[in-house]
Amino acid sequence: MQTDRRKVVHRIGRVLRVALVELAVPAALAWTASRYLTLLDLGERDSFAARAARAMQDHPLLLAIVSFFAFTWLARYWSSVLFPAASRIAASPVPERPSSNVWRAAGVVALTSAAALAALLFRHIAFEADRVTGTSMLPTLSPGDCVIASRSSYAVSVPGSVRRVETGRPRRGDLVVFEHASDGNVEHYVKRVIGLPGDRVRMRAGHPFINDWQVPSCDAGTYFYPLPHGGVQGRLLVEFLGGRSYLTVYTPLSVPFADEYVVEQGELFVLGDNRNGSVDSRSFSEGHGAGVPLNSIDGAAVRFLLGTHRDGSFDASRLFSRFGTDLVLEGMNVEPLRVQIARCLREAPKNTDPPPAAPSVLAGVR
């Protein structure tokens, strides 16, 4: 009886050790390492560490495998140091059949491979981290901010196929991450959804009109974001669209866009929150306007991951926070602006949805 009980305790200890120490913890750490290394701004550094990190960025699969086994070894070591009793139970000898060692080894290999594959699939179809490099999404996103994008918000790619299964539809006000080809180079962008299929979108002094309806906004005061050479200065506006409220900034110079664009089926019209300092749907197609195809959208940006201080170090104060109307300007007194933002939110309009497009417009969209 005691022998049977010992076997049960022994096997439970081994299952917990394999599940936590050799699979779950190393897989989570490996995914985190691969995500953060792809976000590092290595610049022109030529040190050994920079070259090694850059090589890992170029070979994410190798990074995931190497880091997984490295973290597995570290987890085994520290679990034995921090929890010696549990390690002794898990490692204590129990009479087993001679073939059990072979099955155990095969099981460890299979579970390790499954964990590495699961980590890669999670990164490919669940979430990704993206780093903002410009000022086009001020004041919502600052240069250097890292955001978490849900890759399954709108569609999921079928592994080994170009087929995508729809999981949801974009809404006005969403932040989307997508790819766009410019001058032969494919760039990654994060922008806000303004127009949906069938909408007629035009701009007046940088302000969007959807189906002849002006997107409502409220002036909250003067905004200034310092940069090494000058800065972004303009009026801070709270905009209301599709039940969402978010911050935008309007500078004196507006992006030229004299056309009216009809959003076609299977695409979106997007703008940067820095309305007069953004490359977006107004600038595409040589300034005549163009939508973003849904199949080029990687996902919806859903939360902050990390911010960036002015000295280049990471700021974790907004870790996993949602995007909203909270204004952050490091080293500056933003309390007066926050008071005005609160006023705008109290006076928010009741109707934040544009009228539907005319039937003739919808019929003409292909």
C-alpha positions in Angstrom: 0.0 0.0 0.0 2.8 2.4 0.9 4.6 1.5 -2.3 1.5 2.3 -4.4 1.0 5.6 -2.5 4.7 6.5 -3.1 4.2 5.8 -6.8 1.2 8.1 -7.0 3.1 10.9 -5.2 6.1 10.3 -7.4 4.1 10.5 -10.6 2.2 13.6 -9.5 5.5 15.3 -8.7 6.9 14.4 -12.1 3.8 15.6 -14.0 3.9 18.9 -12.1 7.6 19.3 -12.7 7.3 18.6 -16.5 4.2 20.7 -16.9 5.5 23.8 -15.0 9.3 23.6 -14.9 10.0 22.0 -18.2 7.1 23.3 -20.4 4.9 26.2 -19.2 7.5 28.5 -17.6 10.3 28.0 -20.3 7.7 28.4 -23.1 6.4 31.7 -21.6 9.9 33.0 -21.0 11.0 32.0 -24.6 8.0 33.8 -26.1 8.7 36.9 -24.0 12.4 36.9 -25.0 11.6 36.6 -28.7 9.1 39.4 -28.4 11.4 41.8 -26.6 14.4 41.1 -28.8 12.4 42.0 -31.9 11.6 45.3 -30.3 15.1 46.4 -29.4 16.4 49.4 -31.3 20.0 48.3 -32.0 20.8 51.3 -34.2 24.3 51.1 -35.6 25.9 49.3 -32.7 28.6 46.8 -33.7 29.3 45.1 -30.4 29.2 41.3 -30.1 25.9 41.5 -28.1 24.3 43.7 -30.7 25.4 41.4 -33.5 24.1 38.3 -31.7 20.8 40.0 -30.9 20.4 41.1 -34.6 21.1 37.6 -35.7 18.3 36.3 -33.4 16.0 39.0 -34.8 16.7 37.7 -38.3 16.0 34.1 -37.2 13.0 34.0 -34.8 12.6 30.3 -35.0 16.2 29.7 -33.9 15.7 32.2 -31.1 12.6 30.5 -29.9 14.2 27.0 -29.8 17.5 28.1 -28.3 15.8 30.3 -25.6 13.3 27.5 -24.8 16.0 25.0 -24.0 18.1 27.6 -22.2 15.1 28.5 -20.0 14.3 24.8 -19.4 17.8 24.3 -18.0 17.6 27.4 -15.8 14.1 26.4 -14.6 15.4 22.9 -13.7 18.4 24.3 -11.8 16.5 27.0 -9.8 13.6 24.7 -9.0 16.0 22.3 -7.4 17.6 25.1 -5.5 14.4 26.9 -4.4 12.2 23.8 -3.9 14.6 20.9 -3.0 11.9 18.8 -1.3 9.7 18.8 -4.4 12.7 18.1 -6.6 13.6 15.1 -4.4 10.1 13.7 -4.7 10.0 14.2 -8.4 13.5 12.6 -8.8 13.2 9.8 -6.3 13.6 6.4 -7.7 10.5 4.2 -8.2 10.6 0.6 -9.4 9.6 0.7 -13.1 9.6 -1.5 -16.0 12.8 -1.4 -18.2 10.9 0.1 -21.1 9.7 3.1 -19.0 12.9 5.1 -19.5 12.4 4.9 -23.3 8.8 6.1 -23.0 9.8 8.8 -20.6 12.5 10.1 -23.0 10.1 10.0 -25.9 7.4 11.8 -23.8 9.8 14.6 -22.9 10.9 15.1 -26.5 7.2 15.1 -27.6 6.1 17.5 -24.9 9.1 19.8 -25.5 8.5 19.9 -29.2 4.8 20.6 -28.6 5.6 23.4 -26.2 7.9 25.1 -28.7 5.4 24.7 -31.5 2.6 26.1 -29.3 4.7 29.1 -28.4 5.4 29.8 -32.1 1.7 29.3 -33.0 0.7 31.6 -30.2 3.0 34.3 -31.5 1.7 33.7 -35.1 -2.0 33.7 -34.6 -2.8 35.1 -31.1 -0.8 38.2 -30.2 2.2 40.1 -31.5 4.0 43.1 -30.1 4.7 46.1 -32.4 6.9 49.1 -31.8 5.8 52.6 -32.8 8.6 54.5 -34.6 7.1 57.8 -35.6 4.8 60.6 -34.4 1.8 59.9 -36.6 -0.3 58.5 -33.7 0.4 61.3 -31.2 -1.1 61.9 -28.7 -2.3 58.3 -28.3 1.0 56.6 -29.1 4.4 58.1 -28.7 7.6 57.2 -30.6 9.1 54.1 -29.0 5.8 52.8 -27.5 5.2 49.1 -27.8 1.7 47.8 -28.3 0.0 44.4 -28.1 -1.9 43.5 -31.3 -4.5 40.8 -31.3 -4.0 38.8 -34.5 -7.3 37.0 -34.2 -9.6 40.1 -33.8 -10.8 40.0 -37.4 -9.4 36.8 -39.0 -7.3 33.8 -38.3 -4.9 32.4 -40.9 -5.1 28.7 -41.6 -1.6 27.2 -41.1 -0.1 26.1 -44.4 -2.7 27.9 -46.5 -3.5 31.4 -47.7 -7.1 31.0 -46.4 -8.3 33.2 -43.6 -11.3 32.5 -41.4 -13.2 35.6 -40.4 -13.6 36.1 -36.6 -14.9 39.6 -36.4 -15.3 42.9 -38.2 -13.5 46.2 -37.7 -15.3 49.0 -36.0 -14.9 52.7 -36.4 -12.4 53.9 -33.9 -10.4 50.7 -33.8 -6.6 50.8 -33.9 -5.3 48.4 -36.6 -1.9 47.2 -37.5 -1.3 46.5 -41.2 1.3 46.3 -43.9 1.5 48.8 -46.8 3.9 48.9 -49.7 5.5 52.2 -50.3 8.3 52.9 -52.8 8.8 49.2 -53.2 9.2 48.6 -49.4 6.7 47.0 -47.2 6.1 49.1 -44.1 4.1 48.3 -40.9 1.6 50.9 -39.8 -0.8 51.5 -36.9 -3.7 53.8 -37.6 -7.3 54.4 -36.6 -10.3 53.1 -38.5 -12.5 56.0 -39.7 -14.4 54.7 -42.8 -16.0 51.3 -43.4 -17.1 49.8 -46.7 -19.6 52.0 -48.5 -18.7 55.2 -46.6 -17.9 58.4 -48.4 -15.0 60.1 -46.6 -13.7 63.6 -47.2 -11.6 66.0 -45.2 -11.9 69.7 -44.4 -9.0 71.4 -42.6 -7.9 67.9 -41.4 -11.3 67.1 -40.0 -13.0 63.9 -41.3 -16.5 63.9 -42.8 -18.3 60.6 -43.3 -21.3 60.6 -45.6 -21.5 64.4 -45.3 -21.5 64.1 -41.5 -18.6 65.7 -39.6 -17.1 63.5 -36.9 -17.7 65.4 -33.6 -14.8 66.7 -31.6 -14.1 69.0 -28.6 -11.1 71.3 -28.2 -9.1 70.7 -25.0 -6.3 73.2 -25.5 -2.8 73.6 -26.8 -0.7 70.5 -27.2 3.1 70.3 -27.5 5.2 67.1 -27.8 9.0 67.9 -27.6 11.4 66.2 -30.0 15.2 66.5 -30.4 14.8 68.9 -33.2 11.6 71.0 -32.5 8.4 69.2 -31.7 4.7 68.6 -32.6 2.5 71.6 -31.6 -1.2 72.0 -32.3 -4.7 71.8 -30.8 -5.6 68.8 -28.7 -9.1 67.5 -29.6 -11.2 64.8 -28.1 -12.9 63.0 -31.0 -16.1 60.9 -30.8 -16.8 58.1 -33.3 -18.6 54.8 -33.1 -19.2 55.0 -29.4 -15.4 55.6 -28.8 -13.6 58.7 -27.5 -9.9 59.3 -28.2 -7.4 62.1 -28.5 -6.2 63.7 -31.7 -3.9 66.6 -32.4 -4.3 69.2 -35.2 -1.3 71.2 -36.3 -1.6 74.4 -38.5 -0.5 72.6 -41.7 -3.0 70.0 -43.0 -2.3 67.0 -45.2 -3.7 67.9 -48.6 -6.7 65.7 -49.6 -9.2 67.5 -51.8 -10.9 64.3 -53.0 -13.8 62.4 -51.6 -13.1 58.7 -51.3 -15.7 55.9 -51.4 -14.5 53.0 -49.3 -14.8 49.8 -51.3 -15.8 46.4 -50.0 -13.0 44.5 -48.3 -11.1 47.6 -47.2 -11.0 50.4 -44.5 -10.2 54.1 -44.6 -7.7 54.9 -41.8 -6.1 58.0 -40.3 -3.4 58.8 -37.8 -4.4 60.6 -34.6 -1.8 63.2 -35.5 -4.1 64.4 -38.2 -1.8 66.7 -40.0 1.4 64.7 -39.6 0.5 61.2 -40.7 0.9 58.9 -43.7 -2.4 57.2 -44.1 -5.4 56.6 -46.4 -5.2 60.3 -47.6 -1.6 59.9 -48.7 -2.0 56.5 -50.4 -2.4 56.3 -54.2 -0.3 59.4 -54.7 -2.5 61.6 -52.6 -5.8 60.6 -54.2 -6.7 58.3 -51.3 -6.9 54.6 -50.9 -8.3 52.1 -48.5 -6.4 49.4 -46.6 -7.3 45.9 -47.7 -8.7 43.7 -44.9 -6.3 40.9 -45.9 -3.3 43.2 -45.2 -4.4 43.8 -41.6 -2.3 41.9 -39.0 -4.7 42.6 -36.2 -6.1 45.1 -33.8 -3.9 47.0 -31.3 -5.6 46.3 -28.0 -3.3 47.3 -25.2 -0.1 49.1 -24.3 2.9 46.8 -23.6 5.6 49.3 -22.8 6.3 53.0 -23.2 9.6 54.7 -23.7 11.2 57.4 -21.6 13.0 60.2 -23.4 16.4 58.7 -22.5 15.4 55.6 -24.5 14.6 53.3 -21.4 11.4 51.4 -21.1 8.5 52.8 -19.2 6.3 50.1 -17.6 3.8 52.5 -15.9 1.1 51.7 -18.6 1.8 48.0 -18.8 -1.2 46.2 -20.3 -3.4 49.3 -20.0 -6.1 50.0 -22.6 -6.0 52.9 -25.1 -8.2 55.8 -24.1 -8.1 59.5 -23.3 -5.4 59.5 -20.7 -2.7 62.0 -21.7 0.9 61.3 -21.0 3.6 63.9 -21.6 6.8 63.1 -19.6 8.2 66.0 -17.7 5.3 68.4 -18.5 2.4 69.6 -16.4 -0.7 68.2 -18.3 -3.2 68.7 -15.5 -4.9 71.7 -17.2 -5.3 69.6 -20.3 -6.7 66.7 -18.3 -9.3 69.0 -16.8 -10.4 70.1 -20.3 -10.4 66.5 -21.5 -12.7 65.6 -18.6 -15.0 68.5 -19.6 -15.1 67.3 -23.2 -16.0 63.8 -22.0 -18.8 65.1 -19.8 -20.2 67.1 -22.8 -19.8 64.2 -25.2 -22.4 64.1 -28.0 -25.2 61.5 -27.9 -24.8 60.5 -31.5 -21.4 59.4 -32.5 -22.4 57.3 -35.5 -22.5 58.7 -39.1 -25.6 58.2 -41.2 -25.6 55.3 -43.6 -24.2 55.7 -47.1 -26.7 56.5 -49.8 -28.1 53.3 -51.5 -26.7 54.5 -54.8 -23.2 54.6 -53.3 -23.6 51.2 -51.7 -24.8 49.7 -55.0 -21.8 51.1 -56.8 -19.2 49.6 -54.4 -17.7 46.4 -55.7 
